[in-house]
Amino acid sequence: MRQPEHPPASAVALRYAEGDAAPVVVAKGRGAIAEEIVRRAQDAGIFVHDSRELVALLMQVDLDARIPPALYIAVAELLAWLAHVDRQAPPALRGPV
């Protein structure tokens, strides 16, 4: 008996800068592309959050598009949590400003 295939991993990268109306999807992909997105984020010292549900919703957003208002609260809570974690980290471990 063969084990069922796992669906390919997915990843989405968001950009959110001061003055942006909402976060923007700047990269997304499955399988090898998802792995590359995660690798590049980690190499750049960017925190990678693992949430299958949120990634599944963000995969529906077009590249270079703002996230829809329905996702504002979920993404805002994640960004607030990341900011809190970043403030608690020693300066050498803090993410990019």
N, C-alpha and C positions, 0 to 999 in steps of 0.2 A: 504494500500500500504506500502510495506517495503522499507526502504531506502537502497540503494546499499551498500554492504560491502566495507569498506575501505581496501585497500591492507595493509598487515602488515607493520609496521614501519621497516626500515632497518638502520643498523649502520655499519660503517667501522672504524677500528682503524689503524692508521699508526704510524710507528716508523721511525724517521729520526735523525741520529746522525752525528756529525762531522766525516768526512771520508767515510760515506756511499755514494755509487754511486747514489742512488736514494731512496726515501722513500719506505718502505716495508709494505705490508698489514699484520698486526699481529693478527687481529681479524675481523670477520664480521659475520653478522647474521640478522635474521628477527624476528619480534615479541618479545617474552620473551628474546631471546638471545640479540637482539638489545637493549632492555631496560637495560639488565645487563651490556652491554658494556658501555652505556651512564652513568649508575649509578657508575660503577667503575671509569670511567674517572673523573666524577664530584667529587667523594670521594677523588681522588688523586690530585684534584686541577688542572686538565687538562682541557683546554678550549674545549668546544664541539661546533663545527660549524654545522649549519643546512643548507645543500644544497642538496635537493633531486636529482638534476641532477648529481652532482659530486658523491654522494653516489651510484647512479644507475650505473655509469661508473666504480667506484671502486669495486662494488660487482662482476664485471666480472673478476677481477684479483684474481688469486689463492692465498691461504694463504701462507705466507712466501715468496711471490714473490715480486720483485720490481715492482713499477708502470710502465706502458709502457711509452715510450717517448711522445706519443700523449697527456698524461696527465701532463707532466712536467710543462708546463706554468701555467695551472690552479692551481696545487698544490703549485708551487713556489710562485704564487701571494698570495695564502692563507697563506703560511708560512711567507712571508714578512709582510703581514698585521698583523698576530699574533705577530711577533717580535716587530713591531711598537707599537701595543696596549700594549704589555708587558712592553716595555720601558717607556711608559707613565703612567703606573699604579704605585701606591705607593708600596714601597718594600714589605710590608706585603701581597699585593695582587698579586704579580708577580708569574708566573708559574714556574715549575721546570726548572732548568738550564741543 
